[in-house]
Amino acid sequence: MMAYLKSGTLAAAMLAMGLAAGMARADAQTLRLMQSIDAPHFDVQRSTWGPNGSVSNMTQSGLVALDWDGKTPVPYLAKSWEISPDGRTYTFKLRDDVTFCSGKKFTAEDVIYTMTRLKAPETRAPFGWRAGEIKQLRAIDSHTLAYELSEPYSDLLLQLTMFTGNMLNRENVEELGKEYGIKGLDGTGPWCFVSWQPRTETVLRRNDAYKWGPKMFQNPGPVKFERLSIRIIPEESSRVAAMMSGQFDFTAAFPAAFVSQAKANPNLVVQKVDAAFQLLYFGYKASRPMVSDPRVREAMNIAINRAELVKGVLLGNAEEAFTYADDAALDYNPKTAGFIKEDAERAKRLLDEAGWKMGSDGIREKDGVKLAPKVYVTAGGNSVKVGEAIQGYLRRIGVDWRIQAWDSTIAPVKMGEQDYEIWSVTVPYLSAGDIMSLYFDSRNIPTPNRMNWKDEETDRWLAAAKAALNPQDKLLNYGLVQEKVTREHLWMPVANINLYAISNKRIKNVRGHPLYAIGFFKGLDFTP
C-alpha cells in the first residue's frame, strides 16, 4: 500500500483500513461508489453542482437521455416526439408504464409541474434556461404532452438530457417543503432515496418496479444490486488507498496523479470516457475594479505555462486549454484558437499600461491598492493544486493571488457572492453553445454568470443561436459569442480534463458515461 501512498499520510491509510472493515460487514449486494465532493442538497432545479446531478440521475429520470456519444438525445420517459415545422411545438408521447418510487403513476401532469417549477422565478433555477422559453405546456391526454415555446430552441432535446429536466413528484416536493432534496426526494429512476449524511454518505435502494431504461442499455431494469452507497472521500491519498485496495466498486473521482498506478493494478479497470468535455478554468468577476480592465485579465492569462501545469500538476491526464470549448465539441469556433498566446514579457507590459506599477515587495499596486485578487476554489479539487502553481507564475509578473478554498457543500453559495475577484471550477458541458449559454447570458447574473457580464451583442447572438432553425445559423451566432468573450479575456482557460471511469474487476459491464462529467449514469448494466 505504501508504494502508492508516498504522497499521502498515515491517516489516509488508517481511513482506508477502517473503510475496509466496515465494508467487509456490508451486504454483498451493495454497489459502492466513491466521490470526492458532496452536494449542498439534492433539489436538482436549484443547483449546477455535479454531485447534485449525480444523485438525481440515479433516482430521477428525464424525457430524453444522452447516448454514449455525448451528442444524441434518445427516448426515455418520452418514447417519441414530433416537432412542428416552425420549431416551436414539441409533442411528446410518454411511456404509460412508469411509476415513481412512491408508487405514484407518471403522467403528463408531472411534466407540466416539473417544468413550471423550473421556470418559476421563485425557484431561481440557474439552469432554467435549458428548458427554453416556454409559452404553454398542455396535456393532450394523460400520456401526451404539447410543449409549446414562444420561440424556436434548436438545442431543446439536447438540453433536456441534463439532470435539470428530471421529473419531480409534486406531492413529494410540497410535502417536504424546504426539506425537499435534504430529507428526501421521490423519482422515477432505477434507484430510490434512502438517506443522506452530508459530506459522508448517500444511500439508495433498488427500484424494483423500474423497467423503462433507455435502449442504450442492455438491461432495461431493474438494476442488479439491492443498494447503492455513495461515499465522500475528500482526501486524495485516501481515495487512492480505498480504490486500490478494493473497498469501492466504481469512481470517476480518482486523482489524476495516480491514474498510471490504477492502470497497473491488476484488480482495477481504467476507462477514458470519450466525449466528456470538462474545462478547468479561472473566471474573472469583471465588475470588480481590480480585474475590470481586459489588459489585467489578459496579462494573467498569458503569464502561465499550461504545458508545465498539465505535465507537472495534472501529470498528463489533461490537455492544455487555450479556448473556452474543446475543438471537438459541437458548435466550436476555431477562430478563437489564436486569442491567448503565452508571453510573460507582454504580460508585464500590459500591467504597466494598465497603471499597475511594481512595488518594493515585488507586488504591483495602483492608487494604494495591491494587485492581490481574492481567488475562490473548491477544496479537494484540481483547482487548488493548479491555483497554487499559477500563484507562482503570477508572482513573477507582480500579481499576488490570495487563494481561499471552500468545502464543496458551501462553495456554490460562496461563489454566488460578490466579494472576490476570481473563482475556479471544472465545468462539464455538452457543447460550445452550451457553455456560452450557461455562463455569458446576462439573465444568468449573478450565477452562473459570475463575471457579471452584461452585453447586448452577446445576448442578441445567444438568442439568435438558440432560435436558429438550421445548423449554419446556430454555428455562426454561437461562434460570434465565443470570439467576443474570449477576446475580452473573461476567463483563464487552463486545461481540458480527462474523465476516467475506474472500476473493480469484480464488477462486470461497466461503462463510464460522458454526461456532465459524472461518469456513473443509471448503472443498469453493472453486474456483480
N, C-alpha and C positions, 0 to 999 in steps of 0.2 A: 504493500500500500504506500509506503513512504516514497517509493520511486516517483510516483506521480503527485505526491503531496509536498514536494520540496519547497513550493512557494506557499504552502498552507500552514496550518497550525495544529497543535495537539488538540485544541478544542474541536477543530473540524473532524479529526479522526474519532474523537470521543462521541461527537454527534452522530457520525456515521455508524458507529457500533451500537449506539442507542436506537437509531432508526432500525437497524438490522434486527435487534432483539424484539422490538415492537412488531415489526412486520412478520417475523417468524411466527408470531402468535396469531396473526391476522388470517382471515378467511382466504383460502387459496383461490377463491373465485372473485377476488378483488383486483381490478386493474389499477396500477399505481402510476400516477403521473407526477412529474416534478416541474415546478415553475420557480422563477427567480423573484418575481414580484407579485403582489396581490392586487385585487381591485378595491376601490373605495366603497363599492356597493355593486349590486347586480341588476339595477334598473337600466336596462340596455339603452333606453332612449335618452338618458341623461349623461352619457359618457362617451368619450372617444377612446377609452383605455383598453388596450389589448386583452388583459386578463378578464375584464368585464365581458368582452365579446367571446372569449374562450368558453366560459361557463354558459353563456347564453346559447352558443351554437350547440352545446351538448344537451341543454334542457329545452330549447325552443326551436322553432322552425319558421322559415320564410316561404313566400310564394314560389320563389325560384332558388336554385342552388348554383354554385360556381363549379364548373367542371375542372378536372385536374389541370387543364391547360392554362388556368388563371384568366381566361378571356371569355368563355362561353357560358351564358346562363342556360340552365337545364330545368325542366319541370320538377316541382317539388310539391308543395301543398296545392299549387295551381297545376293541373295536369295538362292544360293547354291554354293558349291565348290567341286573340286576334287584335290587330292594330288597325285603326281607321286610316284611310288614305292621307288625312291631314296630320297624322301623328299625335292627335290629341286624346283619343279614347282607346283604352286597352280593355278588352272584355276577357276576363279570366274565368275559365271553367275550373272549379275547385273540386278536389277529391271529396267524396262523401263518406269515407271510411276512417276519418281522422278524429281522435279524441285527445283532450288534454289529460295530463297526469291525474287530475281530479276526477276524470270520468266524463266531464262536460264535452258534448259533441261540438266539433269545429264547424262553423258556418261563415257565410259572407258577412254576417254582422260582426264577427270577431275582427275581420279585416278592416271594416269601417271604423270600429272602435280604436284599433291599434294605430291606424294612420291618422285618424282625427286627433288622438292624443299626441302623436309625434309632431304634428304641425301646430298644436295649440301653443300660443305664446307663453302660457304659464309653465309649460313643460321645459322651456328653454333648452330644447334639444340641439346640441351642437352639430349633429348630423341630420337635422330635419330636412335640409335641402336635398338629401338623397332621394326623397320621395317625390320630387318635382313640385311644381306649382299646382296643387290640387284644386280643381274647381268644384267637383262633386264626386262623391262615392255613393253608388246606388246598388242595392241588392236586387237583381232581376228576379232571382229566386234564391232559395236557401244556399245554393252552391254555384251561383253565377253572379259575378260582380262586374259592374261597369265602373272603371277607374278613369274619370274624365279630368284632363288637365286644362288649365287656362292657356297654356302654350305648349308646343311640342317639346319633348325632352328626349334627346337622342340616346341617352345612357340610362334610361329608367330601368330596364331589365337588369343591366349590369349592376346598378346601384342597389337594386332590391335583393341582390345576393348577400349584401352586408348584414351583419347582425342587427343593425338599426331597424330593419324591416321584419324582424322576428315577431310572430304573433303573440299577443297578450290575451289573458282571460280577464275581462272587465271585472267580474265578481271578485277575483283574487286581488287585483290591484286596488279596488275600492275597499275591500275588507281590511287589507293591511295598511292602507293609507301611507303615511310617511315611513312605515317599516317595510313597504314593498321593496324587494330586492335586497333586504337586510335580514329579515326574519324568514323570508321565504319567497318563492315565485312558482307559478304554475306555467306549464308549457306543453307543446306537442312534440318535443324532441325524444330521442331514444333513451335519455336519462331523466330522472326526476330528482328534484332538490330534496336533500335530507337535512343538512346542517352546514353552518359556516362558522369557523373560528378565525376572525381576521388575523392576517399575517401568519397563520398556522396551517389550516387545512379546510378544504371544502369536500363534503361527502355527498355523492349522488348514488341513486339506486337505479336498477334496470326498469325501464318502462315496458312491462310485459305485453302491453297492448300494441306497441309500436310495430307497424309492418309497412310503412309508407316511405321507406328510404328512397332517395333518388336513384335512378337507374345507373348512375356512375359507380355504384357499389354492387358487389356480387350478392351481398346479403341485404335484403330489404328490411330486416329486423325480425325479432328484437336482437339487441346486442348479445354477445356470448359470455358476458361477465355479469355477475349479480350486482356488484357495486363498483364504484369508481372513486378513488381517493386522489385528491389533488393537493399535494403538499407544497408549501412555500419554503424554499431554502435560499435565503439571500446571499450567503457567503459562498464565493466561487469554489474554494477548495473543498467545502462541504458537499457541494453539488457534484464535483468530480468524484470524490470518495464514495458518495452514495450510489452514483450510477455505475462506477467501475466495479464496485463490489456486489452489484446485483440487487440492490434494495428497491430500485424503481424499474418499471417496465418501459417507460417512454418519457422523453423530454425533447423540447425544442429550445431549451434554455441552457444548453451545455456551453460552458465558457469557451470562446474561440481559441484561447491559448492552449487548450488541451484536446482539440479535435484530433490531432495526429495520434495522441495516446489512445483515444477512443477507437480509432480505426485499427490500431494494433491489438486491441483487446479481443481475444477470441470469443468472448461471450456477448459482444455488442455488435449491432449492425448500424452503420452510419450512412444515411442517405442525404445527398444535397437536393433540396427541394427546388425544382425548376419553377420559373415564373413567379417567384416570391420576391417581389420588389420591396425593399425597405432601405430608406436613406437615413444615415446618421448625419444630422446637421446641427448647426448652431444658428438660431434666428435672432434678429435684432429688433427690439421694440423701437421702431423708427421715430416714434413720437417723443422719446426721451432725449433731452438735449445732448447727452454725451455721445449718442450714436445716430443723431438725426442727419448728420452730414454724410452723403454717399461716399465721400472720399475717405472718411474714417472707416466705414464698413468695408470698402474695397481694400484698404490698407491691411486690415486684419485678414481678409480673405486670401490675399496673395502673399502673406508673410509666412505661411506654414508650408511644410513639406509633406504632402499627402502620401507619397510613396514611402517615406520613412514611417509615417503613422501606421499605414497598413501593414508594413513588414514588421516594425518593432513593437507596436502596441497590440494590433489585431492579428499578428502572426500569420499574415497572408490569407486569412479567412474573410476577405472582403476585397473590393476593388476601389481604386481611387475615384472620387466623385468630383467632377468639375461642373456638373449641371444638376438641376433640381430633380430631373427624372432620368431614369436609366435609358440608354439608347435603344434598348429592346422593348420598351414599354409602348403601349398604344398611344397615339397622338403626340409622340415625342417630336420636338423641333430641333433638327441637327444644327441650326444656325446658332444655338445658344452655346455650343461647344467652345467658342473662342472668347467668351467674355471674362473668364477667370484664368489668368496666367500668372503663375507663381513668380514673384520677383521682390525679394526683401528690400532691395535698394529703392525701387519705385515706391514701395510701401512707406518708407521713411520720408520720401519727398512728398507724398500725398498728405501725410500728417503735418509736415511743415507748412504746406499750402493751406491746410485747414486751420492753422493757427495754434496747433498743439506743439509747444516747444519743450525740448528735453530739459528736465530738471537736474539738479545736482545729484539726486539719488538715482538717476537713470530712468525715472518715470516722467513722462510728459505731463505738462499742465497747461491750462488755459484759464485766464480770469480767476486764478487762485484755486482752480479745481483740478485734481489729479485725474489722469485718464485711467481710471480704475473701475471699470464697469462690473456690476454685480451679475454673476452668471449662475442661473438655477439649473440643476441637473437632478436626475433621479438616482438615488443610492442603489448600488448593486448592478447598474447597467454599464454599458460600454462608454457612455458619455463621461463618466467620472475619470476613467483612465485616459481617455482621449483628450478630455479637457485639461487634465494636468500636464499632458505633453504639449498641448497647444499653448498653455500658460508659459512654458519655457521659450517657445518660438517668439511669442509676442513681447516678452520682456526684452528681447534683443532689439526691438524697434520702439521700446519705451511705453508699452501698454501693460498694465498690471491687472490681469483678470482675478476677481475675487469670487472663487467658486463656493457655492452653497449647495450641498447635497441634501435632498429631502426624501423621506421614506415614500414608497410608492403609493401608500394609501392617502397621503396628503399632498403629494406632488401636483396632481391635477388642480387642486384648489390654489396652491401657492403660485402655480404658473398662470392662473387666471387673474392674479392680482397685477398691479401696475408698478410696484416699487422695485424694479430691477431693469437691467438693460438687455440681457442676453439669456437665452434658455437653450436647452438641448433635449431632443428626444430622437429616437429612431422611429421614423414614421413609415408604416406599411401603407401601400397604396395599390390601386387596381390599374391605373393608367396615368399618363401625364395630365390628362384633363381632370382626373380625379383629384390629383394633388393641387392643381391650380384652383379648382372649385372649392376645395376644402379650406385652403389657407388664405387665399387672396381676395375672396369676395368680401366687400365691406360689410355685408349683412352678418358676417361671422365674427365681427368685433364684439367682445374682447377675446373670445376664444372660440375656435382655434386660430383665428386671425390675430395672433398676439402681437404682430408687428404694428397693429392699429393702422394698417394700410387702407386708405380710403381714396380711390382713384376712379374717376368717371370712365376713363377709357378702359381700364381693367374690367370694371363691372359691365360695360357695354359689350366687350368682346366675350366675356364669360356667358352673358345672356344669349348672344348670337350663337356661340358654340353649342350650348345646351339645346337651343331650339332648332338647330340645323337638321334638315331632312335628308342630307347626303353627307358622306364621309369627307368630301373635299372641303365643304364649308366649316365643318366641325374642326378639321385639322388646321385650317387657316386661322380661325379665331383663337383656338387654344394655343397655337403657335405664337400669335402676337402677344398673348399674355405672358408666355414663357420668356419671350425676348425682353419685354419691359421689366418684369420683376427681377430677372437675372441681371440686367444692365444696372438696375438700382442697387444691386448687392444687398437685398433684404435678408438673405440667408448666407451662411458659410457652409456649402455642401462639403462633406469630408469623405465619406465612404459609403459605397453600396454594400450592405452587409449580407453575407451569405446566410441562408437559413438551412440548418441541419436538423433532420429528424433522427434521433438516436434512440434505439430500442434494444431491449434484451432479446437474445436469440430464442428464448423460450416462448416469446410471443410471435405468432405467425401472421402473415398477410398484412404487415404494417406498411402504410404508405403515408408520407407527410403531405399535407395539403397547403397550397400557397396563400389561401385567403387571410389577409391582414397579418401575415407572419405568425399566426398562432400555431401552425403545424398540425395540431390534432383537430380533425373535423369529423364529428359523429362517432368514429371508431366502430362502425358497423361490421367491417371485415376483420377486425382484430380477433385473433383466435388463440386461446390458451394452449 
